[in-house]
Amino acid sequence: MKIEKTKLDGVLLISPSTSFSDFRGGYVEIYNQKVYEEAGITTQFVQDDVSISYQNVLRGIHGDNDTTKLCWCSYGRIYQIVVNCDPSSSQYLQWQSFLLSDETRQQVLIPPKFGNSFLVLSQVAAFSYKQSTYYQGAGKQFTLRWNDPKIHIYWPIVNPILSERDATAAFLPE
């Protein structure tokens, strides 16, 4: 497994090393607790989730103050954004993008106090993630506006398909 630090403190890009492909298709080991612990990632995950979305759907930016997430695109291609949402951090509101797909098999480890969002680039995509806490509902999460001018995120789309929650999220106060 290859682990790379990113420009955001605490966010890691992980490339699993156990994979195999032949004329029948492919195989990849997505998670092995022993291997991750040996690499210094000791987070105990309690819930796995999968979000299936269609092309041009943009989900997020959501997060909370307690949950670590291990994310990957198990089918298709996505443009993922991670935003530091900790006002006490020197990197507050800084963001980084990642292109994740079922071909690269890369994962992004996201600590608490970071927002996570993704845009589907393929016709359909499955965004999979492990969480260190049980989901407690949208009321326990923060939501940032996907196109907030204070954050200046580059999105490769002008008019994404959004949920009501994401379309009506407030812009950050002045």
Disulfide bonds with the S-S distance in Angstrom:
none
